[in-house]
Amino acid sequence: MTFGERDSDGRQALELSRLDGEDARDRDAAGTVLLRGTTGTKLGTQSGARLWAGPAADPFSINGAVVGAVREAVVDGKSFDLTAIDYEQPANLFAGTNVNAIVLEIPDEDFEADAIGFWGTTALATDAGGWRQINRCAHPLVNTLFYPDGSPEASDYNTTQPSQDRDLYGPLVYDLVSQAVAAVHTSDDPGAHASRVVDAIFPDILRYEIGTSAGFGFAGRNGRGLADCAPEVMFALVLNKAVPLGLDSRSNTAEPGRSFPYLAPPV
């Protein structure tokens, strides 16, 4: 997708193109244009693909005190004590916030596969030409839990590709998880548990079985739903222990909509 400059109403022209084969690895490839329009407008193709982009209420929630405690247990090897968390008045860090969202809906039959793996990247055009990748994400909180802010690992992770994950980051994650579960006494074999965690998150892509209901939960991970409590799932996966956020759907800024584009309007 490419976006134009904002007009007097704050809307932007947008264009959606499809890239196949080697073009899909080339950020300068033009691709085949499928849709043109403006942000804030529902767009669709004859084949049934639909697109919307614009501001929306952030549908996610997280308790900063809990994620901080888990992060300290994993990265710093500190003791993990949930009794220090204020569960009487838990705060959602994302309450009252908005995001700029891109919603792309593609018919199942457009995929020539039974399942897909998805990850998102952010890349900036450079003055010297070309692009510089500055961020990527698939599984929630991977960078937050394993790499301290400002560390070389955090910066490097955002510039690499999932195919490199196991070699570049697998040993570090193995060591951190082994140390953490040993400290909280949640596994008789910390090394075996750490190996399972590495296998579960690397390569860092979200896998989804086409034609099924998406869900990122304790019983299984198949894509991710907008209202899924994904942080609790990641905490349990890493620490082998249930770690509640103390939040529920009422903590969200707004409930996702039931029709396309499925997001609540900005607050």
C-alpha positions, 0 to 999 in steps of 0.5 A: 500500500502507498499513501499520498499527502493529506488533504484539507480534511486529513484524508490521504489517497491510497493505492493497493497493489499485489506483488507476486514471486520475486517482486514480493521481496522487492520494496521498489517493485510496482506490482499490479494495482488492485484498488485506488481510493482514499483513507476512511472509505471502504473499498472493494474489488470484484473478486471480493477483497476489501480495504479500509485505512484510517484512525480507529480506537485501539482494540488492545489492552495491557497492564503495564505493571504486569508486563514489567514484572514478567520482563524483569523476571525474563531479562533481568532474572529478578524474582517474580512476585504477583502480590506486588501487583495492584489488581484492585485498580488495574490500568490499561496502558492503551485506554483512550488511545487511537491507532492508524489502522490498515484493514485488508480482507481477502477471500479464502479462495485467493490463497493457493494454500491451506495455511499462511504465515504472516508478519508485519514490517515498517520500513522508511525510505532513505535519503540515499535511496532504498529502504531501511527496516525499523520494525517488525512484529508477529507474535505479541511482545517478543521484543518487549519480553526478551530484548531490553529497550535500547539494547543492540538486540532490540535494534537488530531484531527489528532489522532482520527477517524471520528466516534468521530468527532461530540462528540469531536469537534462539540461543539467547531466548533459550538461556533467558527462558531456562533461567526464568522458569528455574527461578520461578520453579515452574518446570522440572526441566527448564532446558526442555521447556525453553526449547519448546518456547524457542520452537513455538515463537521462531520463526516469528510469524503468525500462522493461520489456517485459512477458512478457520476462526482466528484465535490466539489462546491458551488452547491453541494459536491460529492467527489472532483475534482483535480482542484476544488477551494475547499478553496472558498467552505469551506470559504463560508460554514463556514462564509456564505459569498463568499470569493474569493481567487483571483486565477484561473486555471492559478495559478496552477503549472500545469493542471491535465492530461486527462488520467490516472494517471491524474496528471501533471509531476513534475516541 
